């Protein structure tokens, strides 16, 4: 374990967010959003492979040999790591994210007022979307921890793998891991509905079966949090709709327009002090928004967000401007974020 432990120690000491180890390549970490090479010596592929596989159970090793990819969590010196191991160019690779040992509060994450309001919901669907590595899991964990601290609820999470570890406060929390505790998100979600939950956290809505069950759960009095890998609220709605065809799509539009409570699209930008801060677009499902979804006028959602300030909606540009005015990000970061968002909207 000498290779892995030395780099785990380095990540902890330097407060890295990510670690990338690839056989025959130079080890790299991400610190404050920037990639940095931490050794001039390429990694020994066989040694790295042996150490990585030693972290896995027999079942996990079998899955990796079959698919060439594996996600799992590992704890070292009290620090939790989320690992993905994979093959590339016949060498093994690992991408590893450090999971914060404490769950950040809404204040620490800069939650806007409408995002805080989502915490008080008792039913419906709330989506947190964004690119990989932009804090979606952390945002949801913060919301769930606030529920845990403020009301009595039965909270069940379905994750792949489990990231943040919750401790029961006012709520009872059960955390289930795909692969270890259940075979799939869809299977777990169907059984969870028989376990008397108030709040369901679904790591990701990956397929039509999972999406349909999540919508049904939200429709029958449960509060459901989930994520999608999209860059905007409108893209998230499109992703759900595009998972279906024909008459089924119309049914999903009606169902989604009814159960959706809001979408948070989140990106992380570098701050002037070298940290990272979230910039967010927030869609609230008002009657006008629900009508746009029901009639499949998804291209009009951005206009609805622009005119929905009084309902708590926030555009990405408004969020960028607020961060710049507060002295948190540079003009370059604000302009770059705005350009990317406008380019995405026009594509």
Secondary structure, 3 states (H helix, E strand, C coil): CHHHHHHHHHHHHHCCCEEEEEECCCCEEEECCEEEECCCCCECHHHHHHHHHHCCCHHHHHHHHHHCEEEEEEEECCEEEEEEEEEECCEEEEEEEEECCCCCCCCCCCCCHHHHHHHCCCCEEEEEECCCCCCHHHHHHHHHHHHHHHCCCEEEEEECCCCCCCCCCCCEEEEEEECCCECCHHHHHHHHCCCCCCEEEECCCCCHHHHHHHHHHHHCCCEEEEEECCCCHHHHHHHHHHCCCHHHHHHHHHHHHHHEEEEEEEEEEECCCCCEEEEEEEEECCHHHHHHHHCCCHHHHHHHHHCCHHHCCECHHHHHHHHHHCCCCCHHHHHHHHHHHHHHHHC
